[in-house]
Amino acid sequence: MKPVYFDNAATTPIRSEVIDAMTKVMQSHFGNPSSSHSFGRGSKALVEKSRKAIASHFNVSAGEIIFTSGGTEADNLVLRSAVKDLGVRQIITSKIEHHAVLHTVQHLQKEFKIEVSHVNLDEKGGIDFNHLESLLQTNEKCLVSLMHVNNEIGNILDLKRTADLCKANNALFHSDAVQSIGHYKMDLKDIPVDFLAASAHKFHGPKGVGFAFIRKNTGLKSLIIGGEQERGLRAGTESVHNIVGLDEALKMAYQNIEEEKQYVEDLKHYFIERIKAEIPQVIFNGCSSDFEKSTYTLVNVCLPVLPEKSAMLLFQLDLKGIACSKGSACQSGSSQNSHVLSEILSDKDLLKPSIRFSFGIYNTKEEVDYVINVLSDFVAKSKTSS
């Protein structure tokens, strides 16, 4: 069996069409977009064409799309400037956010002595909207930061309900949408979110490029000091080929969204059916087995394996050519449990191995069969050897 890549939530393979578009730019448009001569103007035209095209997918103006190096920079730009420049004194978030948000908020709390509140979660990691509304009853200038799709357990936040609630209480709303943009359509004229973060490599685009959606007239200021690129909100020479790659990847994602969503959703259905049949004691973490409440792109499972055998599971899967993860790729070097699963699993279940399998358009049911067989064999052997 050839190697199986089930870690699309960490990053996705680049579409060949995206590579072609980027290669053409690197060969023919090397001018600095800030230069006034024809070489620079040609590059600038590509950047602005991409900006306008990306904005059109979300029904916003081109000036509200600011190119960044990815989701982490976009999150930092919004959160840090909101505190430094907009006077935010309270941030409401959750304990299961990506570390690009959690760690940034922790640093802001230490640096600026802001108040940080964590909204309550239910047993599957869902947001308690009654508690969120109560937290919003504050006299402080407040920003809410809650991710649209959780990168570990796949839970989907009701973006419009959250945005409407924030607007009704005069709070700013930021959402890390890295796991959802390119997979879900959203009309930001209808959803009054103030800030979003996106990253191209999550929807078959290049690494090292993303964007922040920044609602006009919010007053945000640059995180990176230097030139006046990106409307003064992101200094530094634009990476033209990456921006064009981002544009092409997003265009193709939304052109093919219904067909590709159905294909990947069918793979997830098949995976769930097969693993339940072969390993009946499996537990699905969060809402990852609920197709109404979780993304169609991933499932997170807790396997009935003894704690002393757990450490070997990912190693054995890797030996069999299977790529998956125990949580966020950004935390792969940590020996600690997933901060997300620590919030929703019992101490007993935390000792068992939990694995995230995330699917994409290049995966097949044959790959699912292979992975399930390997998992089933490992579980059976771990029981017989105990």
Secondary structure, DSSP 8 states (H G I E B T S, - for coil): ---EE-BTTT-----HHHHHHHHHHHHH--S-TT-SSHHHHHHHHHHHHHHHHHHHHTT--GGGEEEESSHHHHHHHHHHHHHHTT---EEEE-TTS-HHHHHHHHHHHHHH--EEEE--B-TTS-B-HHHHHHHT--SS-EEEE--SB-TTT-BB--HHHHHHHHHHTT-EEEEE-TTTBTTB---TTTS--SEEEEEGGGTT--SS-EEEEE-TTS----SS-SS-TGGGTS-S---HHHHHHHHHHHHHHHHTHHHHHHHHHHHHHHHHHHHHHH-TT-EE-TTTT-TTTB-TTEEEEE----HHHHHHHHHHHHHTTEE-BSS-GGGTT--S--HHHHHHS-HHHHTS-EEEEE--TT--HHHHHHHHHHHHHHHHHHHHT-
